[in-house]
Amino acid sequence: MDKLAWYGPTDRYRPAPGGGMCMSVFAIAEQNHKVLVGIPKRNKRWESEWVPAWASYSKEDYGDVFRQWRLPSGYLREGEHPDACVRRIVRDQVGVEKFDVSPARIFSYATPSDWYPGNDHWDIVFVYGVKLHQPVSVRPWWKELRFLSRTELGNARFGWNDDLMKDLKLVAPSDEG
């Protein structure tokens, strides 16, 4: 029997998926046919404000996060609307105050959990196009933050976000299979 996505206190609801779930927001800012991406730098803001799950990563996975490119992004806060979250991400991570946001595209992924074998992990992803109306500068939580061409994106590593980058058609699907 299919299970409905209905989670909460277990006296009235089902528990969350056994492999957990994440609700994330991503911002795609384009300029001159290039996409804004960055490589994060170790900074407490990542774990306290944007991606607290990094604190539970293995030492190897945690170190790898700081060698991978990523779109400006983060988790939704409890009770936060995704529209408010993308605005928080653009202001806080990118440091831009003047911008427009297009309606979200929503993606859903259920994949076998690496951490909890036999269980699925569920990701719900809200992706917004963002038009920036002022320049971007590298903030203290980024090693690099710049606009990359589609060719450069295709050669970049996005770690756990590789599938999303392919689904967004920002990079071509690989010939693996």
N, C-alpha and C positions, 0 to 999 in steps of 0.2 A: 504494500500500500504506500502511495506517495505521502510524504510528510509535508505539511504546510509550514511556511516560515512564520512562526508564531511563538515568540520567545519572551521569557520574563521570569518572575518569581515562580518556582516550580509547584507551588500550591494551586496555581490556576493555569499556568502556561507550560510549554515544553522548555527544556534547557536549550541553550545555544548549541550549534553544531559541535560535535566531539572534537573536531580539528580547529574550532574557533572560527571567527569571521572578522573581517575588516571592512570598514566603510571609508573610502578615500576619495580625495578630490585632487584633480590634476589641472594645471593651467597650461594651455598651448598658446604661447605668444610668438607670432611670426612677424618677420620684418625682412623685406627684400628676398622673399622665398627662402628664408632661413628660419630655424626654430630655436627658441631660447631654451638652453639646457645648462646644467651645471654639474660639477663634481663637488659633493659636500666636503667640508672640513670638520674635523672633530670640534664640536661646540655643544654646550649643554642644551641649547635651544632645540636641537634636533630631537632629543629624547624627552624634553619637558613640554614642547609645544607642537611638534609636527609629527614625529614618528617614534613614539615611546616604545614600540616593540623592539627597536634596535637594542635596548638595554638587556633584552633576554636572548639575544643572538649568541651563538658560540663565538669564541675569540676569533676564529677564522672568518666566519660570516660577517662579524662586526667590522673587522679590518677591511674586508672586501667592499663593503658599502662605500668606503672612502676612496675607492679606485674606480667606481662606476659613475656613469653619467645618469642624470635624472631630470625629468621635467620638474618645475616648481610644483610641490605637492605636499600633502599631509593628510592625516586622519581627521575625520569629522569629530567634533566634540559632542558629547551627549547633549541632545536637544538643539544642536546647531543646524540650521538649514544649510544645504550644500552651497546655495548662492552666497551666504555670509562667509562660509569657509573659503571659497575661492578668493573673495575680496581680502580676507585675512592673509591668505597665502601670498597674494601679489604684493600687498602692502608690507608684510613682515619679512618674507624671504627675499623679494626682489627689490623692495624699497621704492616702489612706484606708487604714487598717490592718484595720478590722473590716468584712468584707463576705462575702457568699456568691456563688458562681458557679454558673450553670446549665450543662448540657452544651452544647457548641458546635454551631452550625449551620455547615456548610461550603459555600462557594461557589467555583466555578472559572470563570475568564474567560480566553478566548484572543482577543486583539484585534490588529489590525495595528499594528506598532510605528511610533511617530512617529520614533524615532531611527534605526531600521534598516529602511528601506523594503524590502518584499518578504519580511519576516520577521514572525512573530507573537510577541507578548509574552504570557506566561502568568502569571496571578495565581491563587494559591490563598489563600482567605480564611477564617479561623476567626472566627466571631462568637459572643460569649458575652453572655448576660444577666447583669447584676450587680446584686445587692441590697446597697446601702450601709447600714451600721449606724452611721454617724457623719456629721457635716456635711462639706461640701466647701468648701474655700477656694481662692482663685485662687493658684496657684503662680507662681514667677518666670518660667516658660517659657510662660505663657499671657497674652495680652492680655485675654482674657475666658474665663471658664469658668462656665457656668450652665445651668440647665434651661430648655429651650425647648418650647413647645407644638407640636403638629403643624402648626398654622397658621404659626407662626413658622419652623419647619423648612422648610415648603414655600416660604417666601420667601427662604431662606438659600442661599448658594453653597457647594457642597461640592467643587468642582473635579473632579479625577479620581475622586472617590468618589461623584459624582452617581448613577451607575448602581447602586452598592451601596445607597445610601440608598433608591432606588426598590424594589430587590429585597427590602429589609428591610421595605418598606411603611411606612417612617418618613416618606416624602414621596410624594405622588401622582405617577404617571407623567404626563409632559407630553403635550399633544395634538399635539406635533410628529410628523411622520412622513412 
